[in-house]
Amino acid sequence: MKKLLILSFFSALCWQLCGQMQPKTLFAAGDGSLLSNLDAYSVQDYNARAGILLDENLTLGGFVHRQQFSRFRSNGPDITAQYFGLFTRYFFEDNGKWVPFLAGEAFLGSRDFNFDVAELNFNHNLWGFFLGGGIDWFLGPSAAIEGQAGVQWFDEEEADPRTNILANVGLFFFLPPEGESLGRANPAMARGLMMIGGQGSFQWNISNNDTGSGPVFAIYPVIGYQFDPRWMVGGGFTFTSGQQEVGGGVILDEFDLSVGLHPFLRLYLNPDDKFKVFAEGMAGAAFQRNSFNNEYPFRLRGSMGVDFFLSSYMALEAFLGYQGVRDIKTDTGWEDNLVGGLGLRAFVGK
């Protein structure tokens, strides 16, 4: 099963630009996830970036990323990767809906390997830079879908340099210097409201050495529909192809193909309040393939969470819950997981 839940969000609707790209506009994006198999391991993944538009075209900002893979009953190492960096973008003139840009970034960090015996611990420094371009598709004065693609040069101690082709799509939050105050919005959870989110990414190591690997593609769209001020129904779809690694030759997921559909039902306990608390239930199944066999995991999840609206279109969402997983084909016992996440959600009315 896919071991890493990723909470970042994108939409498929667009509104007029409404003058978002003004000097001193602030923008940010980020997400976080937690998955803990209570018998074996846990994976935590967090990233955030923020910047400012210096003039009508040029931006400057910074970003951080941390991923921690911990084992509970194994002699293998816990692996933590963390890095920080700076990025810049040049935005071209917009046409009212689409704003293309060129992007560059550079970063420094480390990958730490921690064993039960402290004397065995070691770490590798890492660094790299990225050049590419992309486009922002605005939903409203404070939200845009962003797609970006380019080439990354990545170097790590005790390893050959790597050249990666990267692409991703996600949601960016914009705060113009004149406009809606941050965190002051409290939109009604009205019937007909759409929550459209998810994330997509692509990575292909094209290095002409032993570090080269096949492409890894992942997409996680999420759609919800508010059919009552308190109730939302929706579903999440997952598709991944290729194996993800956490470094040191450790495969994060053993499956090279995974397809799943997971409907959910959400109840908002206080839809009129500033912090909108919800309870959510999810059930669904997936098909997963590796080199040895196929699996058909069935998932049940119950969670509690809260939505805090940063603007009329965007909310910061956090949740924590329990997930049980059982293979339909082999009828094995339930696998217990602790799951959680923190990220942005886009909400669009009729």
NORKA-V668338 format. One record per residue. N is the residue number from 1. PHI is phi in whole degrees, -180 to 180 (* if undefined). PSI is psi in degrees with one decimal (NA if undefined). Layout:
BEGIN
n=N phi=PHI psi=PSI
n=N phi=PHI psi=PSI
END
This chain:
BEGIN
n=1 phi=* psi=157.9
n=2 phi=-72 psi=123.4
n=3 phi=-91 psi=-12.0
n=4 phi=-120 psi=122.3
n=5 phi=-98 psi=128.2
n=6 phi=-116 psi=127.0
n=7 phi=-115 psi=95.6
n=8 phi=-143 psi=161.8
n=9 phi=-139 psi=142.2
n=10 phi=-137 psi=162.1
n=11 phi=-126 psi=167.6
n=12 phi=-122 psi=23.5
n=13 phi=-123 psi=152.6
n=14 phi=-137 psi=150.4
n=15 phi=-122 psi=177.2
n=16 phi=-68 psi=155.9
n=17 phi=-66 psi=-36.9
n=18 phi=61 psi=28.9
n=19 phi=73 psi=32.3
n=20 phi=-65 psi=-41.3
n=21 phi=-81 psi=73.6
n=22 phi=-110 psi=150.1
n=23 phi=-54 psi=143.8
n=24 phi=75 psi=7.4
n=25 phi=-65 psi=131.3
n=26 phi=-96 psi=146.7
n=27 phi=-144 psi=153.6
n=28 phi=-154 psi=158.0
n=29 phi=-154 psi=159.8
n=30 phi=171 psi=165.8
n=31 phi=-161 psi=164.3
n=32 phi=-149 psi=151.9
n=33 phi=-149 psi=153.9
n=34 phi=-140 psi=130.4
n=35 phi=-138 psi=123.5
n=36 phi=-128 psi=111.2
n=37 phi=-79 psi=110.5
n=38 phi=-63 psi=-12.9
n=39 phi=-103 psi=-11.4
n=40 phi=-138 psi=-49.5
n=41 phi=-163 psi=172.6
n=42 phi=-142 psi=150.3
n=43 phi=-129 psi=124.9
n=44 phi=-120 psi=135.9
n=45 phi=-141 psi=123.8
n=46 phi=-137 psi=139.3
n=47 phi=-151 psi=150.5
n=48 phi=-154 psi=147.6
n=49 phi=-145 psi=148.9
n=50 phi=-150 psi=151.8
n=51 phi=-158 psi=-179.8
n=52 phi=-138 psi=142.4
n=53 phi=-84 psi=109.6
n=54 phi=-72 psi=-38.2
n=55 phi=-143 psi=-156.9
n=56 phi=-72 psi=-12.8
n=57 phi=-127 psi=-34.1
n=58 phi=-103 psi=134.1
n=59 phi=-123 psi=158.2
n=60 phi=-143 psi=137.7
n=61 phi=-162 psi=-178.1
n=62 phi=-136 psi=164.5
n=63 phi=-150 psi=156.7
n=64 phi=-137 psi=152.3
n=65 phi=-148 psi=139.4
n=66 phi=-144 psi=131.1
n=67 phi=-131 psi=128.8
n=68 phi=-126 psi=124.3
n=69 phi=-115 psi=115.3
n=70 phi=-119 psi=136.1
n=71 phi=-103 psi=141.1
n=72 phi=-98 psi=-38.4
n=73 phi=-133 psi=68.8
n=74 phi=-159 psi=151.0
n=75 phi=-85 psi=-5.5
n=76 phi=-73 psi=166.1
n=77 phi=-79 psi=153.2
n=78 phi=-79 psi=138.0
n=79 phi=-121 psi=125.4
n=80 phi=-125 psi=123.8
n=81 phi=-114 psi=133.0
n=82 phi=-146 psi=142.3
n=83 phi=-155 psi=160.5
n=84 phi=-139 psi=158.2
n=85 phi=-166 psi=-178.2
n=86 phi=-119 psi=149.0
n=87 phi=-137 psi=158.1
n=88 phi=-140 psi=152.9
n=89 phi=-140 psi=148.3
n=90 phi=-118 psi=112.4
n=91 phi=-89 psi=130.6
n=92 phi=-83 psi=171.5
n=93 phi=-63 psi=134.1
n=94 phi=-86 psi=163.6
n=95 phi=-114 psi=18.9
n=96 phi=101 psi=-22.3
n=97 phi=-131 psi=-40.3
n=98 phi=-115 psi=137.0
n=99 phi=-129 psi=103.0
n=100 phi=-78 psi=157.4
n=101 phi=-153 psi=159.3
n=102 phi=-104 psi=147.4
n=103 phi=-137 psi=147.5
n=104 phi=-147 psi=146.8
n=105 phi=-154 psi=157.2
n=106 phi=-139 psi=148.2
n=107 phi=-148 psi=158.3
n=108 phi=-133 psi=151.0
n=109 phi=-176 psi=-161.3
n=110 phi=-153 psi=158.8
n=111 phi=-124 psi=118.5
n=112 phi=-105 psi=136.2
n=113 phi=-117 psi=112.5
n=114 phi=-115 psi=124.5
n=115 phi=-106 psi=171.8
n=116 phi=-64 psi=-30.5
n=117 phi=-99 psi=116.3
n=118 phi=-60 psi=-31.1
n=119 phi=-65 psi=-17.5
n=120 phi=-89 psi=-9.0
n=121 phi=-65 psi=146.7
n=122 phi=-155 psi=167.8
n=123 phi=-145 psi=156.5
n=124 phi=-119 psi=131.4
n=125 phi=-77 psi=148.7
n=126 phi=-141 psi=156.3
n=127 phi=-160 psi=166.2
n=128 phi=176 psi=179.4
n=129 phi=-150 psi=163.8
n=130 phi=-138 psi=139.5
n=131 phi=-132 psi=134.4
n=132 phi=-175 psi=-158.8
n=133 phi=-156 psi=173.3
n=134 phi=-172 psi=-165.2
n=135 phi=-151 psi=140.5
n=136 phi=-106 psi=131.8
n=137 phi=-117 psi=108.4
n=138 phi=-81 psi=135.8
n=139 phi=-91 psi=-29.6
n=140 phi=-178 psi=-167.1
n=141 phi=-62 psi=-17.7
n=142 phi=-129 psi=7.1
n=143 phi=-143 psi=142.4
n=144 phi=-148 psi=143.2
n=145 phi=-82 psi=133.8
n=146 phi=-122 psi=128.6
n=147 phi=-115 psi=137.8
n=148 phi=-145 psi=144.3
n=149 phi=-148 psi=151.3
n=150 phi=176 psi=-163.8
n=151 phi=-118 psi=133.9
n=152 phi=-115 psi=133.4
n=153 phi=-105 psi=122.6
n=154 phi=-129 psi=131.4
n=155 phi=-133 psi=138.6
n=156 phi=-140 psi=140.8
n=157 phi=-56 psi=143.4
n=158 phi=65 psi=21.1
n=159 phi=-146 psi=154.3
n=160 phi=-71 psi=147.0
n=161 phi=-59 psi=151.0
n=162 phi=-125 psi=147.1
n=163 phi=-119 psi=120.9
n=164 phi=-118 psi=139.1
n=165 phi=-93 psi=122.7
n=166 phi=-122 psi=146.9
n=167 phi=-151 psi=146.1
n=168 phi=-157 psi=160.7
n=169 phi=-137 psi=139.1
n=170 phi=-164 psi=-170.9
n=171 phi=-112 psi=133.6
n=172 phi=-113 psi=140.9
n=173 phi=-102 psi=126.9
n=174 phi=-113 psi=139.1
n=175 phi=-126 psi=93.9
n=176 phi=-65 psi=154.5
n=177 phi=-64 psi=-26.7
n=178 phi=-123 psi=120.9
n=179 phi=157 psi=-156.6
n=180 phi=-63 psi=132.5
n=181 phi=-70 psi=143.4
n=182 phi=-63 psi=125.7
n=183 phi=77 psi=4.6
n=184 phi=-89 psi=-17.4
n=185 phi=-73 psi=146.3
n=186 phi=-144 psi=68.3
n=187 phi=-66 psi=148.2
n=188 phi=-73 psi=142.4
n=189 phi=-85 psi=75.4
n=190 phi=-88 psi=158.5
n=191 phi=-61 psi=137.7
n=192 phi=95 psi=-5.5
n=193 phi=-69 psi=136.6
n=194 phi=-109 psi=133.5
n=195 phi=-110 psi=115.4
n=196 phi=-125 psi=122.5
n=197 phi=-153 psi=-169.1
n=198 phi=131 psi=-171.1
n=199 phi=-153 psi=150.8
n=200 phi=-136 psi=145.6
n=201 phi=-152 psi=156.3
n=202 phi=-144 psi=135.4
n=203 phi=-143 psi=133.2
n=204 phi=-141 psi=115.4
n=205 phi=-84 psi=108.0
n=206 phi=-103 psi=17.5
n=207 phi=-60 psi=142.2
n=208 phi=-91 psi=56.6
n=209 phi=-156 psi=-166.8
n=210 phi=-69 psi=-14.1
n=211 phi=-84 psi=-9.2
n=212 phi=-60 psi=147.6
n=213 phi=-152 psi=170.1
n=214 phi=-75 psi=165.8
n=215 phi=-70 psi=148.6
n=216 phi=-121 psi=121.0
n=217 phi=-123 psi=135.8
n=218 phi=-145 psi=138.7
n=219 phi=-144 psi=138.2
n=220 phi=-137 psi=68.8
n=221 phi=-72 psi=145.3
n=222 phi=-134 psi=132.4
n=223 phi=-133 psi=134.2
n=224 phi=-132 psi=149.1
n=225 phi=-129 psi=125.8
n=226 phi=-85 psi=99.2
n=227 phi=-91 psi=-2.5
n=228 phi=-158 psi=151.5
n=229 phi=-53 psi=-24.2
n=230 phi=-104 psi=-18.4
n=231 phi=-118 psi=138.4
n=232 phi=-132 psi=139.2
n=233 phi=-123 psi=146.2
n=234 phi=-174 psi=-162.3
n=235 phi=-165 psi=157.6
n=236 phi=-120 psi=137.3
n=237 phi=-115 psi=137.1
n=238 phi=-125 psi=137.1
n=239 phi=-143 psi=121.9
n=240 phi=-134 psi=143.6
n=241 phi=-138 psi=124.1
n=242 phi=104 psi=160.7
n=243 phi=-104 psi=131.2
n=244 phi=-90 psi=144.1
n=245 phi=-119 psi=154.4
n=246 phi=-110 psi=7.0
n=247 phi=104 psi=160.1
n=248 phi=65 psi=21.9
n=249 phi=78 psi=6.5
n=250 phi=-85 psi=121.8
n=251 phi=-85 psi=122.5
n=252 phi=-70 psi=-33.9
n=253 phi=-139 psi=127.1
n=254 phi=-78 psi=-12.7
n=255 phi=-90 psi=137.6
n=256 phi=-95 psi=-5.6
n=257 phi=-151 psi=133.1
n=258 phi=-146 psi=130.6
n=259 phi=-134 psi=128.2
n=260 phi=-148 psi=155.4
n=261 phi=-134 psi=127.7
n=262 phi=-136 psi=91.6
n=263 phi=-66 psi=153.1
n=264 phi=-140 psi=159.1
n=265 phi=-130 psi=128.5
n=266 phi=-123 psi=138.1
n=267 phi=-118 psi=119.7
n=268 phi=-86 psi=121.5
n=269 phi=-79 psi=-29.9
n=270 phi=-140 psi=69.7
n=271 phi=-64 psi=-16.9
n=272 phi=-94 psi=-7.2
n=273 phi=-88 psi=166.3
n=274 phi=-65 psi=-49.0
n=275 phi=-95 psi=106.7
n=276 phi=-91 psi=103.6
n=277 phi=-84 psi=139.4
n=278 phi=-138 psi=155.9
n=279 phi=-116 psi=139.6
n=280 phi=-138 psi=138.8
n=281 phi=-120 psi=140.6
n=282 phi=-137 psi=141.9
n=283 phi=-146 psi=141.3
n=284 phi=-179 psi=175.0
n=285 phi=-134 psi=164.8
n=286 phi=-145 psi=161.0
n=287 phi=-113 psi=129.2
n=288 phi=-134 psi=137.1
n=289 phi=-127 psi=135.7
n=290 phi=-131 psi=-168.1
n=291 phi=-70 psi=-17.7
n=292 phi=-108 psi=-38.1
n=293 phi=-161 psi=178.1
n=294 phi=-110 psi=146.2
n=295 phi=-129 psi=155.3
n=296 phi=-132 psi=74.3
n=297 phi=-73 psi=135.5
n=298 phi=-106 psi=131.7
n=299 phi=-118 psi=138.0
n=300 phi=-123 psi=130.8
n=301 phi=-139 psi=136.4
n=302 phi=-124 psi=135.6
n=303 phi=-150 psi=160.4
n=304 phi=-120 psi=146.3
n=305 phi=-157 psi=-178.0
n=306 phi=-147 psi=141.3
n=307 phi=-111 psi=126.7
n=308 phi=-119 psi=115.4
n=309 phi=-80 psi=119.4
n=310 phi=-79 psi=-28.9
n=311 phi=-153 psi=-176.8
n=312 phi=-67 psi=-17.8
n=313 phi=-112 psi=-14.1
n=314 phi=-135 psi=137.2
n=315 phi=-127 psi=148.7
n=316 phi=-93 psi=121.6
n=317 phi=-118 psi=137.8
n=318 phi=-132 psi=143.4
n=319 phi=-149 psi=159.6
n=320 phi=-149 psi=137.2
n=321 phi=-164 psi=-176.7
n=322 phi=-112 psi=140.8
n=323 phi=-131 psi=129.7
n=324 phi=-109 psi=137.3
n=325 phi=-128 psi=133.9
n=326 phi=-143 psi=133.5
n=327 phi=-77 psi=125.6
n=328 phi=-68 psi=-37.2
n=329 phi=-72 psi=-47.5
n=330 phi=-90 psi=-14.2
n=331 phi=56 psi=42.8
n=332 phi=-79 psi=176.8
n=333 phi=-71 psi=170.8
n=334 phi=-76 psi=139.6
n=335 phi=-103 psi=126.2
n=336 phi=-91 psi=131.8
n=337 phi=-130 psi=142.5
n=338 phi=-101 psi=126.1
n=339 phi=-127 psi=151.1
n=340 phi=-165 psi=167.8
n=341 phi=-167 psi=162.2
n=342 phi=-146 psi=127.5
n=343 phi=-176 psi=-174.4
n=344 phi=-96 psi=144.0
n=345 phi=-127 psi=138.2
n=346 phi=-100 psi=133.1
n=347 phi=-120 psi=129.2
n=348 phi=-128 psi=130.8
n=349 phi=-85 psi=-174.9
n=350 phi=-66 psi=NA
END
